[in-house]
């Protein structure tokens, strides 16, 4: 019974949080649009946000968590645009099957999460490369492209650094690193990572990743935020977030903007 109450409480908090993100989007003055990026045998639905600036801007590809392209991920994209970046957030659950054309087609985040883990790595990498190609051709963009991902998306951001030569940086938020040294050898862009202090499931792999990246002469610059939990960028963005998550989110946000600012 106690576990059920905890689950229901967390579910209600998440619902409230997503509603808060929707309100943020509705109140945004920035230009939002949906675009369809052609991929192999299907199109990838992408949420695109433009900054209100007078010069060309870097493009950040925002890779969603294992719950798919949620309102919070779109809200994050909008917040990036507020700071002067074009944000492109692909829905990697696009046209998942005959019943699900996008994340919003799934009846719950659990169902979306189950679908995420059925995606083939090669398809995810190919999809992200198609989105990168689209991003490089945005007329308002300056062709400086970075990727930033969270949780499952953080892992894909790290993976994509091993796959693509067309990005300037990979930002990994509490995502695991590739295990294969041969993959790490292929990395050409610097990797900047953001980890939660209370997330040993992910953090237990940092030392090995650091060793492999150094052995190959790759840039792997990471920060661990004490007291924060997995998902702190989302949890710290919501009303009622813990002090530790809010602090970690704000510090990580500033660090991220400093890194991305190099591409303006």
C-alpha positions as CSV (number, residue, x, y, z in Angstrom):
1,X,0.0,0.0,0.0
2,X,2.8,2.4,0.9
3,X,4.6,1.8,-2.4
4,X,1.3,2.4,-4.3
5,X,0.9,5.8,-2.5
6,X,4.5,6.7,-3.4
7,X,3.9,5.8,-7.0
8,X,0.6,7.7,-7.2
9,X,2.3,10.8,-5.6
10,X,5.2,10.7,-8.0
11,X,2.7,10.3,-10.9
12,X,0.7,13.3,-9.8
13,X,3.9,15.4,-9.4
14,X,5.0,14.5,-12.9
15,X,1.5,15.4,-14.4
16,X,1.6,18.7,-12.6
17,X,5.2,19.3,-13.8
18,X,4.3,18.6,-17.4
19,X,1.3,20.9,-17.2
20,X,3.7,23.6,-15.9
21,X,5.9,23.0,-19.0
22,X,2.9,23.3,-21.3
23,X,2.0,26.7,-19.8
24,X,5.6,27.9,-20.3
25,X,5.3,27.0,-24.0
26,X,1.9,28.6,-24.3
27,X,3.3,31.9,-22.8
28,X,6.5,31.9,-25.0
29,X,6.8,34.8,-27.5
30,X,9.2,32.8,-29.6
31,X,8.4,31.1,-33.0
32,X,7.6,27.4,-32.7
33,X,7.0,25.1,-35.6
34,X,6.8,21.4,-36.4
35,X,8.8,20.1,-39.3
36,X,9.1,16.6,-40.8
37,X,12.6,15.5,-41.6
38,X,12.8,12.7,-44.2
39,X,14.5,9.6,-43.0
40,X,14.7,6.0,-44.2
41,X,11.1,4.8,-45.0
42,X,9.5,7.5,-42.7
43,X,9.7,11.1,-41.5
44,X,11.0,12.3,-38.2
45,X,8.8,14.8,-36.5
46,X,10.8,17.7,-35.0
47,X,9.9,20.6,-32.8
48,X,11.9,23.7,-33.8
49,X,12.2,27.0,-31.8
50,X,13.8,30.1,-33.1
51,X,15.5,32.9,-31.0
52,X,14.5,36.5,-31.4
53,X,17.9,37.8,-32.6
54,X,19.2,39.7,-35.6
55,X,22.1,37.4,-36.5
56,X,22.5,33.7,-37.5
57,X,22.5,31.3,-34.6
58,X,24.1,28.0,-33.6
59,X,21.7,25.0,-33.7
60,X,21.3,22.7,-30.7
61,X,19.7,19.3,-31.4
62,X,17.9,18.3,-28.2
63,X,17.6,14.6,-27.6
64,X,14.8,13.6,-25.3
65,X,14.7,11.3,-22.3
66,X,13.4,7.8,-22.4
67,X,9.8,9.1,-22.1
68,X,10.0,10.6,-25.5
69,X,9.4,14.1,-26.7
70,X,7.5,15.4,-23.6
71,X,6.3,19.0,-23.0
72,X,9.4,19.5,-20.7
73,X,11.8,18.7,-23.5
74,X,10.0,21.2,-25.8
75,X,10.1,23.7,-22.9
76,X,13.8,23.2,-22.6
77,X,14.2,23.8,-26.4
78,X,12.2,27.0,-26.0
79,X,14.5,28.1,-23.1
80,X,17.5,27.5,-25.3
81,X,16.0,29.7,-28.0
82,X,15.4,32.4,-25.4
83,X,19.2,32.4,-24.9
84,X,20.0,32.9,-28.6
85,X,20.1,29.3,-30.1
86,X,18.0,27.6,-32.6
87,X,16.7,24.4,-30.9
88,X,15.6,21.3,-32.9
89,X,14.1,18.5,-30.8
90,X,13.4,15.4,-32.8
91,X,10.8,12.9,-31.7
92,X,12.7,9.6,-32.1
93,X,9.4,7.7,-31.6
94,X,8.1,9.2,-34.9
95,X,6.1,6.6,-36.8
96,X,7.1,3.9,-34.3
97,X,4.4,1.5,-35.6
98,X,0.9,1.6,-37.2
99,X,-0.7,2.7,-33.9
100,X,1.9,5.3,-32.8
101,X,2.9,8.2,-35.1
102,X,4.7,10.1,-32.3
103,X,5.3,10.3,-28.6
104,X,1.9,11.8,-28.0
105,X,0.3,8.7,-29.5
106,X,1.4,6.6,-26.5
107,X,-1.2,6.4,-23.7
108,X,1.4,6.8,-20.9
109,X,5.1,7.6,-20.3
110,X,5.6,3.9,-19.3
111,X,4.4,2.8,-22.7
112,X,6.6,5.3,-24.5
113,X,9.5,4.2,-22.4
114,X,9.0,0.6,-23.3
115,X,8.9,1.6,-27.0
116,X,12.1,3.6,-26.6
117,X,14.1,0.6,-25.6
118,X,13.0,-1.3,-28.7
119,X,14.7,1.3,-31.0
120,X,17.7,0.0,-32.8
121,X,20.9,2.0,-32.2
122,X,21.7,2.2,-35.8
123,X,18.3,3.7,-36.6
124,X,18.7,6.3,-33.8
125,X,22.1,7.3,-35.1
126,X,20.8,7.5,-38.7
127,X,17.8,9.6,-37.6
128,X,20.1,12.0,-35.7
129,X,22.3,12.3,-38.7
130,X,19.3,13.2,-40.9
131,X,18.2,15.8,-38.3
132,X,21.8,17.2,-38.3
133,X,21.6,17.5,-42.1
134,X,18.4,19.4,-41.7
135,X,19.9,21.6,-39.0
136,X,22.9,22.5,-41.2
137,X,20.6,23.9,-43.9
138,X,18.4,26.1,-41.7
139,X,18.8,29.5,-43.3
140,X,18.9,31.3,-39.9
141,X,21.5,29.0,-38.6
142,X,25.3,29.5,-38.7
143,X,26.1,25.8,-39.4
144,X,27.6,25.3,-35.9
145,X,25.7,22.3,-34.5
146,X,25.8,20.7,-31.1
147,X,23.8,17.9,-29.5
148,X,22.5,17.8,-26.0
149,X,20.6,14.9,-24.5
150,X,19.2,13.7,-21.2
151,X,19.1,10.3,-19.6
152,X,18.6,7.9,-22.5
153,X,19.1,11.0,-24.7
154,X,22.4,11.6,-22.9
155,X,23.6,8.2,-23.9
156,X,22.5,8.8,-27.5
157,X,24.4,12.2,-27.4
158,X,27.6,10.3,-26.4
159,X,26.9,7.6,-29.0
160,X,26.3,10.2,-31.7
161,X,29.7,11.7,-31.0
162,X,31.2,8.4,-32.1
163,X,29.0,8.3,-35.2
164,X,28.9,11.9,-36.7
165,X,31.7,14.2,-37.9
166,X,29.1,17.0,-38.3
167,X,28.8,18.3,-34.7
168,X,30.9,20.7,-32.8
169,X,30.1,19.3,-29.3
170,X,28.2,16.6,-27.5
171,X,26.6,17.6,-24.2
172,X,25.7,14.5,-22.1
173,X,23.3,14.9,-19.2
174,X,23.5,11.9,-16.9
175,X,23.9,9.4,-19.8
176,X,26.2,6.5,-20.0
177,X,29.3,6.3,-22.2
178,X,30.0,3.9,-25.1
179,X,31.8,0.8,-23.8
180,X,33.6,0.0,-27.0
181,X,37.1,1.5,-27.3
182,X,36.8,1.4,-31.1
183,X,33.7,3.6,-30.9
184,X,35.5,6.1,-28.7
185,X,38.4,6.2,-31.1
186,X,36.0,7.6,-33.7
187,X,35.0,10.6,-31.6
188,X,36.0,14.0,-33.1
189,X,34.0,16.5,-31.1
190,X,34.6,17.4,-27.5
191,X,32.2,15.7,-25.0
192,X,30.9,17.7,-22.0
193,X,29.1,15.7,-19.3
194,X,26.8,16.7,-16.5
195,X,26.2,14.1,-13.7
196,X,24.2,13.9,-10.6
197,X,25.9,13.2,-7.3
198,X,23.2,10.7,-6.2
199,X,23.3,8.6,-9.4
200,X,25.7,5.8,-8.9
201,X,24.0,3.7,-11.6
202,X,25.5,6.1,-14.2
203,X,28.4,7.5,-12.2
204,X,30.0,4.0,-11.7
205,X,31.0,4.2,-15.4
206,X,32.6,7.6,-15.3
207,X,36.1,6.4,-14.3
208,X,36.3,3.9,-17.1
209,X,34.9,6.3,-19.7
210,X,37.5,8.9,-18.5
211,X,40.3,6.4,-18.9
212,X,39.3,5.4,-22.4
213,X,38.7,8.9,-23.6
214,X,42.2,10.0,-22.3
215,X,43.8,7.0,-23.8
216,X,42.4,8.1,-27.2
217,X,43.3,11.7,-26.7
218,X,39.6,12.8,-26.6
219,X,38.1,15.7,-24.7
220,X,35.9,14.5,-21.9
221,X,35.1,17.3,-19.5
222,X,32.6,16.4,-16.8
223,X,31.1,17.9,-13.6
224,X,29.3,16.0,-10.9
225,X,26.7,18.1,-9.0
226,X,26.6,17.0,-5.3
227,X,23.2,16.1,-3.9
228,X,21.4,16.1,-7.2
229,X,19.5,13.2,-8.5
230,X,19.1,11.6,-11.9
231,X,17.0,13.9,-14.1
232,X,18.0,17.0,-12.2
233,X,17.7,19.2,-15.3
234,X,14.0,18.4,-15.5
235,X,13.3,18.1,-11.7
236,X,15.2,21.3,-11.0
237,X,13.2,23.2,-13.6
238,X,9.8,22.5,-12.0
239,X,8.1,24.3,-9.1
240,X,8.7,22.3,-5.9
241,X,12.0,20.8,-7.1
242,X,14.4,20.0,-4.3
243,X,17.0,22.6,-3.4
244,X,19.8,20.2,-4.6
245,X,18.2,19.7,-8.0
246,X,17.4,23.3,-8.5
247,X,21.0,24.3,-7.6
248,X,22.4,21.6,-9.9
249,X,20.1,22.6,-12.8
250,X,21.0,26.3,-12.5
251,X,24.8,25.6,-12.4
252,X,24.6,23.1,-15.2
253,X,22.5,25.5,-17.3
254,X,25.1,28.2,-16.9
255,X,27.9,25.8,-17.8
256,X,26.0,24.6,-20.8
257,X,25.4,28.2,-22.0
258,X,29.1,29.0,-21.6
259,X,30.0,25.9,-23.7
260,X,27.5,26.6,-26.4
261,X,28.3,30.3,-26.5
262,X,31.6,29.4,-28.1
263,X,29.7,28.6,-31.3
264,X,28.0,32.0,-31.7
